Amino acid sequence: YSFTSPTQLYCWNDANYAGNIDAHKSTSLYLFYLNSFLLSWHSKKQAMVV
């Protein structure tokens, strides 16, 4: 096994504020990559609107 490039960890996140027209809730998302491989992701809709 030959390793020629450095290992890099990337994190990407985004949010959609009040993007749900019916409920007026926001959604957030994050993605973690190690080089070009997706390691983890999570998406969540806001629990309540105040």
Secondary structure by P-SEA (a helix, b strand, c coil): ccccbbbbbbbbbbbbccccccccbbbbbbbbbccccccbbbbbcccccc
